[in-house]
Amino acid sequence: MDGETMEPANPRPNVLGSAALPGVRESVPLARRQVRQWLDAGHPAADDVVLAVSELVTNAITHAGCGRDDFIALTLVEDDGAIHVEVNDPGATHCAPVVRDDPDAEHGRGLLIIRELAEEWGTHASGPGLGRTVWCSIRFAPSLVSPARHGARAAP
């Protein structure tokens, strides 16, 4: 092993899918269906990821001032035993995402749910006129996932 460098087992993340969704409420069930296609029902994180996507897309539509001519970008990436979810929206100029710590509230618990589901989450502005991305990372036990079904490469 002298002089050899070791490569990581999976040096590149596996993009499971990416979609542009119209900024309308009908995009929420569309996003859930799309995620279920990208992650089959046997994936250990499927239910949590579908719930997270539902909450993030709903928030983007509700709070980012989206209209029929606006789009929300949804991206799922599998990397190192986690599913990374990114939702990019047009970005409201008057507010930033806020976690409401009232579990009994009828509305506004989306980021509270994300905080509980995800190992980590956050936001970043993409720049003036380029919107905002809200993301989360949901960890799962990678040994439970079949590499052939989820795009991972088998070891040589």
N, C-alpha and C positions, 0 to 999 in steps of 0.2 A: 504494500500500500504506500510505500515511500514515493513522494512526488505526485500522487494521484489526488485529485479533488473529487469530493463526493457531490453528486447532484441531488437536490431534493427529490423525493418520490414523485411529486406532482409539481413541477416548477411553474406551471401556468394554471391560473384558475380556470374552471370549466364554466363557460357561459351557458346556462341552461336555456335562456330565452330572453328576448327583448321585444317590447311591443309599444306602439304609440296608440294611446286611447283618447277618444274625444273627451273633453272636459264636461261631461254630462253624467247624471246619476246612473244611467243605464250601463255605464262603463264599469261599475263596481261588480255586478255579477259576471260581466265579461272577463274582468281581471281574475276573478276566482276560478272561472272555468279554464282560463289560459294557464294559470299556475298548476291546476290539477293535470293538465296535459303535459306540462314540463316535468312535474314530479308525479310519478305514478302513485297510486294509493298505498303501495307497500313502502314508500319512503318514510323513514322514521320521523321526519320533520314536516311531512306534508300538511297535516292539520294546522300546526302552529304557523307555518308559512302562509297558508291560505288565509287564516285569520289576520295575520299581520298585514298582508297585502290588502285585504278588505278594509282594514282600518286606515292604512296610509292613503289608499286611493280615495276613500270617502273624505278624509281630511283635506286632501289636495283639491277635490272638487268643491267642498264646502267652504274652505277658508282661503283659497288662493285667487278667488275672483275669476274662476274659469267660466268660459262660455262655450257655445257650440263650435266656435272657430279656434279654440285653444286645445292643445294636446298635453297629455300627461305621459311621460315616458316611464315604463316599468321595466326593470331589469333584474334578473335572478342569476346569481353566480354561486357555484359550489366550490369551496376552497377549504382545505385543511379541516374537514369535519364540521363545516358550518355552511349555511345558506345565507348569502348576503342579498338583501332586498334593497333596491333603490327606486324611489319614486321621485321623479323630477316634475315640478309644476311651474306655471308661469311666475309664481311668487307674489304674494300680496305685499304691497309697500307699507301697509299700515300695521302689520302684525307679524310676529314670529311664532312658531309652534310652541305651545305651552302645555305642560302636564298639569291637569286638574287633579288634585289629590282628594277628590270627593267621590269615593266608590259608590255612593248612593245616588249620585246625580243621574238624571235621565239622559243627558247628552254630555258630550265633551270628555268622554273617558278613553278615547282612542289611543292617546299617547300613554295613558296609565296602563292600558293593556299591553302596548308595545314594550313599555319598561319592564313589565312582568314576564313577557315571553322571551325577550331578547337578552343575549349575553351583553350586548352593547348597542347603542343607537345614537343618532345625532343628526345634525343638519349642517348644510353649508350652502351659502349663496354662490350661484354660478357666475355672478357678475351682473352689471347693470343690463337689464332687459333680457337676461338669460335664465331667470328663474331661480328656483331653490330646489335642493335635493334633500329629502328626508330618507334616512337609511336605517337599517337594523341588521343585526347578525344573529342568526338562530343556530345554536350549536346542536349537533346530534352525534350519536355514536356511529362513526363511519364503518365499523366492522359489520353493522347490520345491513349495509347497502351493498348490493351486488354490483361490482365494477362494470360488468358488461351492460347492465341496464342503465347506468348513469354516466356513461362516457369516460370513466376513469380508465387509465391505461394499466394493463396487467404488468407486473414486474417481469423483467427479462429472465 
